[in-house]
Amino acid sequence: MSSLAKALAVSAVLSVSMISLPSANANSVEQALTSVCEYTAQNDKSRVRKALKNASLRLRDIYVGFECNGLSLLRFAMSKNADDTGEFIAKKLSKKILSAPEKDGQTILDWANANGHGGSATVAAIQSRIN
């Protein structure tokens, strides 16, 4: 499956529209994304990695627009104190993604500092990637 096809499948799964996806692959992508949220909450980076690999997904391809409980994946990891997984995610994302404002206009670091996560290992990993 090409990167474009994966991105389209992920976009379709993540969209709020009522369009159903008939293919079995779309179901496996949706299941993988659900698993990524669950494993992130459990701070299990090995299972996050495995879920992404089994669905042939890359974090860079799915990160923008992907949410767990209304938060971006890194914000979700910080809210769950999942620093091992947060560090893994930060290392897989580009500097551009890590420094870009998210849908609320705040960068990941601005949000982290405003929500008491400024001293977390995830923030340290983000800062080392950006600098």
HUKA-V804981 format. One record per residue. N is the residue number from 1. PHI is phi in radians with two decimals (999 if undefined). D_CENTER is the distance of its C-alpha to the mean C-alpha in whole Angstrom. Layout:
# HUKA-V804981
N,PHI,D_CENTER
N,PHI,D_CENTER
This chain:
# HUKA-V804981
1,999,20
2,-1.28,20
3,-1.07,17
4,-1.12,18
5,-1.12,18
6,-1.09,15
7,-1.08,14
8,-1.15,16
9,-1.12,15
10,-1.12,12
11,-1.04,13
12,-1.14,16
13,-1.14,14
14,-1.43,12
15,-1.20,15
16,-1.61,17
17,-1.15,20
18,-1.63,23
19,-1.29,23
20,-1.62,23
21,-1.89,21
22,-1.34,24
23,-1.28,23
24,-1.14,22
25,-1.12,20
26,-1.09,18
27,-1.15,18
28,-1.20,17
29,-1.16,14
30,-1.07,13
31,-1.13,14
32,-1.11,12
33,-1.16,9
34,-1.09,11
35,-1.11,11
36,-1.02,8
37,-1.11,8
38,-1.09,12
39,-1.22,11
40,-1.14,9
41,-1.07,12
42,-1.51,14
43,1.03,13
44,-1.97,14
45,-1.14,12
46,-1.11,14
47,-1.27,14
48,-1.06,10
49,-1.01,11
50,-1.15,14
51,-1.07,12
52,-1.15,10
53,-1.12,14
54,-1.11,16
55,-1.65,14
56,0.97,15
57,-1.98,11
58,-2.01,10
59,-0.99,6
60,-1.03,8
61,-1.38,10
62,-1.87,7
63,-1.01,4
64,-1.21,8
65,1.68,9
66,-1.52,6
67,-2.34,7
68,-2.13,8
69,0.93,12
70,1.41,11
71,-2.04,9
72,-1.08,6
73,-1.05,3
74,-1.18,6
75,-1.10,9
76,-1.09,8
77,-1.04,9
78,-1.14,12
79,-1.15,13
80,-1.72,13
81,0.96,15
82,-1.68,13
83,-1.19,13
84,-1.07,14
85,-1.21,10
86,-1.05,9
87,-1.11,12
88,-1.03,10
89,-1.09,7
90,-1.03,9
91,-1.23,12
92,-1.58,10
93,-1.70,9
94,-1.32,12
95,-1.03,14
96,-1.07,15
97,-1.13,11
98,-1.17,11
99,-1.79,14
100,-1.40,14
101,-1.14,15
102,-1.59,12
103,-1.05,14
104,-1.57,16
105,1.57,17
106,-1.71,16
107,-1.32,14
108,-1.05,12
109,-1.16,15
110,-1.05,17
111,-1.09,15
112,-1.04,15
113,-1.13,19
114,-1.26,20
115,-1.98,18
116,1.36,20
117,-1.94,17
118,-1.03,19
119,-1.70,20
120,-1.34,17
121,-1.14,17
122,-1.12,13
123,-1.09,15
124,-1.07,17
125,-1.16,15
126,-1.13,13
127,-1.08,17
128,-1.20,18
129,-1.27,16
130,-1.27,17
131,-1.54,21
